[in-house]
Amino acid sequence: MSQPKFEPIARSELRERGWKDARAFWVLSTGRCGTRTLAHLLDLADGATVEHEPLPRLNRQCREVYEQWATRPEPYRLLIEACREDVVYKAYEDGQAYGETANRLTYFAPAIREVFTNSKFLHLVRDPRHVVRSGMDRGWYDTNKWDEGRIVPRTGDPYHDRWDEMSLFERCAWFWYETNRFAREFTDSLEPGRAMTVRAEDLFAGNPETVAAVFDFLELEAPKPKRVAKVLGTKANYQRRRTFPDVAEWSDDQNEALRGVAGPMMDALGY
């Protein structure tokens, strides 16, 4: 017996229902975790439309929502709906889930949960040594063009009053710590089945159990192993120019500085 034809409801009705009929998933991360490769991987699934960094990127606003959500949530609920309803609705019309891997939307997660109520969240984590090294090479908190939107310690954060005296290395370590702390606190607040944490090292090594678990969590049919291997064999957005020392060459002082800032979250995530 043939399946009944899918008939999408009007956008206005879908909006009134809190978008609960529209499936969506969002990847939370620090960035420099392989999010572009992950978008290519997940886009292999027939049932999903996956973007890496669609426009508008909301760079400046991601820092604003991090700072203001607790006291001023409504503008950010309206903003994320206005900026993403077109792509979410288009995927819904096509009978697909919408997925996005942009790290900038990590701090929008509470707003996304309230607007697109049928969302899932994948927390992608990577060894802080490699993220910090990449941040140093890219001039985070120094010369990076996206620094306008990079978070800094809020009032009440133990590092708020120390920020001006902290080295760039320590700032990058704090960024890794705080972004993952924020994502973990958020995902822990969700009901079972809405969130999953995955280590980039396991996923991008092509660990079959990890790959299968991610697609299963997102309710997508996993592609054939050869297609997975082809995507994972091409490192998208790979950083070729490196100036900061490889992690194997870090001094004891550098390793101690990293753990001094990021230690609690390193322990929590198994690093």
C-alpha positions as CSV (number, residue, x, y, z in Angstrom):
1,M,0.0,0.0,0.0
2,S,1.4,3.4,-1.0
3,Q,2.1,6.0,1.7
4,P,-0.3,9.0,1.8
5,K,1.2,12.1,0.2
6,F,2.7,14.5,2.7
7,E,0.7,17.8,2.7
8,P,2.6,20.6,4.5
9,I,0.5,23.0,6.6
10,A,0.8,26.7,6.1
11,R,3.8,28.5,7.7
12,S,1.5,30.7,9.9
13,E,-0.1,27.6,11.3
14,L,3.2,25.9,11.8
15,R,4.4,29.0,13.6
16,E,1.4,29.0,15.9
17,R,2.1,25.4,16.8
18,G,5.6,26.3,17.9
19,W,7.1,24.7,14.8
20,K,6.5,21.3,16.5
21,D,5.8,19.6,13.2
22,A,9.1,20.8,11.8
23,R,12.1,18.6,12.6
24,A,15.4,20.5,13.2
25,F,18.8,19.8,14.8
26,W,21.6,22.1,15.8
27,V,25.2,21.5,16.6
28,L,26.7,23.2,19.6
29,S,30.4,23.7,19.7
30,T,33.4,26.1,20.1
31,G,34.1,25.9,16.4
32,R,37.4,24.5,15.1
33,C,35.9,21.1,15.8
34,G,35.2,19.9,12.2
35,T,31.7,21.5,11.9
36,R,32.0,22.0,8.2
37,T,33.0,18.3,7.7
38,L,30.1,17.4,9.9
39,A,27.7,19.4,7.8
40,H,28.9,17.5,4.7
41,L,28.5,14.2,6.5
42,L,25.0,14.8,7.8
43,D,23.9,16.2,4.5
44,L,24.5,12.7,3.0
45,A,21.3,11.6,4.6
46,D,18.3,11.6,2.4
47,G,16.0,13.0,5.1
48,A,18.0,16.1,6.0
49,T,19.0,19.5,4.6
50,V,22.2,20.5,6.5
51,E,24.0,23.9,6.4
52,H,27.3,24.9,7.9
53,E,27.1,28.7,8.3
54,P,24.0,30.1,6.4
55,L,23.4,33.8,6.3
56,P,22.8,35.8,8.4
57,R,25.6,34.4,10.6
58,L,24.5,36.4,13.7
59,N,28.1,36.9,14.7
60,R,27.6,40.0,16.9
61,Q,24.3,38.8,18.2
62,C,25.6,35.6,19.5
63,R,27.7,37.5,22.1
64,E,24.7,39.7,22.8
65,V,22.4,36.7,23.5
66,Y,25.0,35.1,25.7
67,E,25.1,38.3,27.8
68,Q,21.4,39.3,27.8
69,W,19.2,36.1,27.4
70,A,18.6,35.8,31.2
71,T,17.2,39.3,31.5
72,R,15.9,40.1,28.0
73,P,15.0,37.0,26.1
74,E,12.2,38.1,23.8
75,P,14.2,40.0,21.2
76,Y,16.4,36.9,20.7
77,R,13.4,34.6,20.3
78,L,12.1,36.9,17.6
79,L,15.5,37.2,16.0
80,I,16.2,33.5,15.7
81,E,12.8,32.8,14.3
82,A,13.1,35.6,11.7
83,C,16.5,34.5,10.6
84,R,15.9,30.8,10.4
85,E,12.2,30.2,9.7
86,D,12.7,30.3,6.0
87,V,15.2,27.4,6.0
88,V,13.3,25.4,8.6
89,Y,10.1,25.8,6.7
90,K,11.7,24.9,3.3
91,A,13.1,21.7,4.8
92,Y,9.7,20.9,6.3
93,E,7.9,21.5,3.0
94,D,10.4,19.0,1.4
95,G,9.6,16.4,4.1
96,Q,13.1,16.8,5.6
97,A,14.7,17.8,8.8
98,Y,16.7,21.0,8.9
99,G,20.2,20.9,10.4
100,E,22.8,23.5,11.1
101,T,26.4,23.2,12.4
102,A,27.3,26.9,13.0
103,N,29.1,27.2,16.2
104,R,27.9,30.8,16.6
105,L,24.4,29.6,17.3
106,T,25.5,27.7,20.4
107,Y,24.5,30.6,22.6
108,F,21.2,30.9,20.9
109,A,20.3,27.3,22.0
110,P,17.8,28.4,24.7
111,A,16.0,30.6,22.2
112,I,16.0,27.9,19.6
113,R,14.5,25.5,22.1
114,E,11.6,27.8,22.8
115,V,11.0,28.8,19.1
116,F,11.6,25.6,17.2
117,T,10.2,23.2,19.7
118,N,10.9,20.0,17.8
119,S,14.6,20.5,17.9
120,K,17.5,18.2,18.9
121,F,21.0,19.4,19.9
122,L,24.3,17.7,19.2
123,H,27.1,18.9,21.5
124,L,30.3,18.4,19.5
125,V,33.5,18.6,21.6
126,R,37.2,18.5,20.7
127,D,40.4,18.2,22.7
128,P,41.0,21.8,24.1
129,R,44.7,21.6,23.2
130,H,43.8,21.5,19.5
131,V,41.1,24.1,19.8
132,V,43.3,26.5,21.7
133,R,46.2,26.0,19.3
134,S,43.9,26.8,16.4
135,G,42.6,29.8,18.2
136,M,46.1,31.1,18.8
137,D,46.9,30.6,15.1
138,R,43.8,32.5,14.1
139,G,44.3,35.4,16.4
140,W,41.3,34.9,18.7
141,Y,40.9,37.9,21.0
142,D,43.6,39.7,19.1
143,T,43.3,40.1,15.3
144,N,40.5,37.7,14.3
145,K,37.8,39.3,12.2
146,W,35.0,37.6,14.1
147,D,36.1,38.8,17.5
148,E,33.2,41.2,17.7
149,G,31.0,38.3,18.4
150,R,33.3,36.2,20.6
151,I,32.1,35.9,24.2
152,V,34.0,37.4,27.1
153,P,33.4,36.8,30.8
154,R,30.1,38.2,32.2
155,T,29.8,40.0,35.5
156,G,30.0,37.4,38.1
157,D,32.3,35.1,36.1
158,P,35.5,34.5,38.1
159,Y,37.5,35.7,35.2
160,H,35.6,38.9,34.6
161,D,37.9,41.1,36.7
162,R,41.0,39.3,35.5
163,W,40.3,39.5,31.8
164,D,42.5,42.5,30.9
165,E,45.5,40.8,32.5
166,M,45.0,37.4,31.0
167,S,47.2,36.2,28.1
168,L,45.7,35.3,24.8
169,F,46.5,31.7,25.5
170,E,44.4,31.9,28.7
171,R,41.6,33.7,26.9
172,C,41.4,30.9,24.3
173,A,41.4,28.3,27.1
174,W,38.6,30.2,28.8
175,F,36.6,30.3,25.6
176,W,36.9,26.5,25.2
177,Y,35.9,26.1,28.9
178,E,33.0,28.5,28.9
179,T,31.4,27.5,25.6
180,N,31.4,23.8,26.5
181,R,30.2,24.6,30.1
182,F,27.3,26.6,28.6
183,A,26.5,23.8,26.1
184,R,26.7,21.1,28.7
185,E,24.5,23.0,31.2
186,F,21.9,23.6,28.4
187,T,21.8,20.0,27.2
188,D,21.6,18.7,30.7
189,S,18.4,20.8,31.1
190,L,16.7,19.0,28.2
191,E,14.4,16.0,28.5
192,P,15.9,12.6,27.5
193,G,16.3,12.1,23.8
194,R,16.8,15.7,22.9
195,A,20.6,16.0,23.3
196,M,23.7,14.0,22.6
197,T,27.4,14.8,23.2
198,V,30.0,13.4,20.8
199,R,33.8,13.7,20.7
200,A,35.2,14.9,17.4
201,E,38.1,12.6,17.8
202,D,35.8,9.5,17.7
203,L,33.5,10.8,15.0
204,F,36.1,12.0,12.5
205,A,38.2,8.9,13.0
206,G,35.2,7.1,11.4
207,N,34.4,5.0,14.4
208,P,31.4,3.0,13.1
209,E,29.6,2.9,16.4
210,T,30.0,6.7,16.9
211,V,28.8,7.5,13.3
212,A,25.8,5.2,13.7
213,A,24.9,6.6,17.0
214,V,24.9,10.2,15.7
215,F,22.6,9.3,12.7
216,D,20.4,7.3,15.0
217,F,20.1,10.1,17.5
218,L,19.1,12.5,14.7
219,E,16.6,9.9,13.3
220,L,18.4,9.8,10.0
221,E,19.4,6.8,7.9
222,A,23.1,6.5,8.0
223,P,24.8,6.6,4.5
224,K,26.9,3.7,3.2
225,P,30.3,3.4,4.8
226,K,32.1,4.3,1.5
227,R,30.3,7.6,1.4
228,V,31.1,8.3,5.0
229,A,34.8,7.5,4.4
230,K,35.0,9.8,1.4
231,V,33.7,12.7,3.4
232,L,35.8,12.0,6.5
233,G,38.9,11.6,4.2
234,T,38.6,15.2,3.2
235,K,39.2,17.7,6.0
236,A,37.0,20.7,5.1
237,N,38.3,24.1,6.4
238,Y,41.6,22.5,7.3
239,Q,44.1,24.9,8.8
240,R,47.3,24.6,6.8
241,R,49.3,27.6,8.0
242,R,50.4,27.0,11.6
243,T,52.7,29.1,13.7
244,F,51.8,28.1,17.3
245,P,53.6,25.0,18.5
246,D,52.1,21.6,18.1
247,V,50.5,20.4,21.3
248,A,53.2,17.7,21.7
249,E,55.7,20.6,22.0
250,W,53.9,22.6,24.7
251,S,55.8,23.4,27.8
252,D,54.7,22.3,31.3
253,D,53.7,26.0,31.9
254,Q,51.4,26.0,28.9
255,N,49.8,22.7,29.9
256,E,49.4,23.9,33.4
257,A,47.9,27.2,32.3
258,L,45.3,25.3,30.1
259,R,44.3,23.0,32.9
260,G,44.2,25.9,35.4
261,V,41.5,27.6,33.3
262,A,39.7,24.7,31.6
263,G,40.5,21.8,34.0
264,P,36.9,21.2,35.3
265,M,35.4,20.9,31.9
266,M,38.4,18.9,30.6
267,D,37.7,16.3,33.4
268,A,33.9,16.4,32.7
269,L,34.4,15.7,29.0
270,G,37.2,13.1,29.4
271,Y,40.2,15.2,28.4
